[in-house]
Amino acid sequence: MSLETYYMHLIFGKIPSLLSSDLILYILPALTISILFFSLKIMFFTTPKLRKVK
């Protein structure tokens, strides 16, 4: 078991059983895609304006 899976089990194990363990399969990809989307947005669309080297 990887380190991430271990910690995800610890986190979601403490949440009451209202959330099923299958919910992790939907939350993790959505979270990953949203982080990737915002990273690409910051890198390519809102790049910081840098000064030219003299």
N, C-alpha and C positions, 0 to 999 in steps of 0.2 A: 504494500500500500504506500502510495506516495505521500509526501508531507502535506501537500495541499488537500488531498482526500482525507487525511487524518484530521486536519483542522476543520474541514467542512463538516465532518461527522461530529466533531465536538460542538461546533456552533449550532448546527441544526438538531443535534441531539438534545440540547437544552430547551429548544422551542417546543411548546406543547404540541401534542399530536394533531392539532388542527392542520398543520402543514405536513403533507405526506413526504416521504423520502423521494418520490418521483418528482417533486417540485424542484429539486436541485437540478434535474435534467433540463428544466426549462429556464431556470434563473441564471445558471452559469453561462450558457451560450448567449443569452440576451445581454448579460453584463459584459461579456467579452466583446461582443459586437459593438455595444455602445461605447466602451472604452476605446476600441479601435477606431470607430467613427470620429469621436471627439479628438483623438490624437492626430488623425489624418487632417481633420479640419483645422486644427491649430498649426500643423506643420505647413500646409499648403495654402490655406486661405487667409489666415490671420498671422502671417509671418511678421516678426518684429522688424521694424525699419532700422537697419544698421547703418552706421556712418561709414563712408569710404575711408580706407587707410591712406594717409598722406605720404 
